[in-house]
């Protein structure tokens, strides 16, 4: 009897051990692999060297980029292209790396490679457009963001970028519509709320700006765009002295994050002027003029400050300058409207190009002159206007190329070259619309 009990106890013990072993094995099998996002940077670097995958390298690239390690990001991106050359994400990462290293030509080529590998890869379209926006070529950026929205109509990033580019050119309805579309697609993403609010504030619509800016802040946005927008909304239409002080606080926050924009300095100047701190306001308005020669609002503010100080002559001179700039801007808007209504009016396009040159928008002017030259084959001298605009924009290679066209020798002035593709104001790469 005792022997039987011992045998049963032994069998139970063995079964218990086996059950524990099986359970442990099942637990081990159920443990998912650690995703790259949760790995330490050291672990990612180790795997990048021993067992690289696109996901491992992409995560390592993002770590380098977010930490400000630009050379490290470029090194990882190059490794991605070398080891995974058919993955469009590799070339997109390389384009981003070149962008932050201020090599726009290499960046554009990388983004184009990504698009060539996958024509539906919207990230590359968006980043290519952002590159144009950073270079100050707003019209090209509009065309490229428009392509991105066509590739993926549900890309909030593409619609937000389209709004930003239109806002730069004061295309109010187009900018507002694009931002609102981005908000419809991704209402919990703060960027479109922030940009829409800042744009409304800049346009003097503080009552529409504040709800968007507050929504962006509630969603966690902490950006120069948000703080500039708040500063302008409170400075332009203050409901109390406290709001003017709040405008200054937001301007300080934007500056602490690295902003040196004309909107920041204009909002600060406006708040200081309304607080009666005229010398400080004048200094701030002058910073606006350093950021942009065409800031009519700053000249008007300067005039008002001088007048409050009894400096009538300076006030009159500043007011005249502000009025002239405002008239030039309105002239440009009128010409742009005429082109939209009658896109084949070459004489209007020439006027528009000349006005853009006067306004310092050289690349946009060059596109207008190129369009006219393409559609006037009996007047090759028109290419010289495009060449001059490209020269002013610092695009020496393009300037040399179009001078060759004016001489009837395509590409002859730059041996072996071919004109880099550019989106024109009419939307086509060759200006044909």
Buried (B, 14 or more C-beta within 10 A) or exposed (E): EEEEEEEEEEEEEEEEEEEEEEEEEEEEEEEEEEEBEEBEBEBBBEBBEEEBEBEBBBBBBBBBBEEEBBEBBBBBBBBBBEBBEEBBBBBBBBBBBBBEBEBBEBBBBBBBBBBEBBEEBBBBBBBBBBBBBEBBBBBBBBBBBBBBBEBBEEBBBBBBBBBBBBBBBBBBEBBBBBBBBBBEBBEEBBBBBBBBBBBBBBBBBBEBBBEBBBBBBEBEBEBBBBBBBBBBBBBBBBEEEEBBEBBBBBBBBBBEBEBEBBBBBBBBBBBBBBBEBBEBBBBBBEBBBEBBEBBBBBBBBBBBBBBEEEBEEBBEBBBEBBBEBBEBBEBBBBBBEBBEEEBEBBEBBBBBBBBBBEBBBBBBBBBBBBBBBBBBEEEBEBBBBBBBBBBBBEBEEBBBBBBBBBBEEEBBBBEEBEBEEBBBBBBEEEBEE
